[in-house]
Amino acid sequence: MNDELAAIAGKHEELVGKLQEKYGIAKEEAKRQVDEFKKSIDHLKKSNAKLMRSQKPLIKKKKKPNGISVKVKTSSRSRQPS
């Protein structure tokens, strides 16, 4: 099925047809499922974008007393002792 999805890559009607063929469902039901799937993906993309904007950057610029900016890598993960 993964190869079939890769071959379809964004072709709505072909995906509907593959679902009909593969699972023996009516065209309207296949369309409904594809539309529902697309809505779920759009929602996940929006949620992910909000999450990414809210994350602290891993690299911060700090100014030294002489006015030179340097990049300092920070980590949001705590390290476990070995």
HUCOR-V926938 format. One record per run of one state. SS is the DSSP state (helix for helix, strand for strand, loop for the rest). FROM is the first residue (numbers start at 1). TO is the last residue. If there is no record, write none. Layout:
ss: [SS:SS]
from: [FROM:FROM]
to: [TO:TO]
This chain:
ss: [loop:helix:loop:helix:loop:helix:loop:strand:loop:strand:loop]
from: [1:2:9:12:24:27:55:59:64:69:74]
to: [1:8:11:23:26:54:58:63:68:73:82]
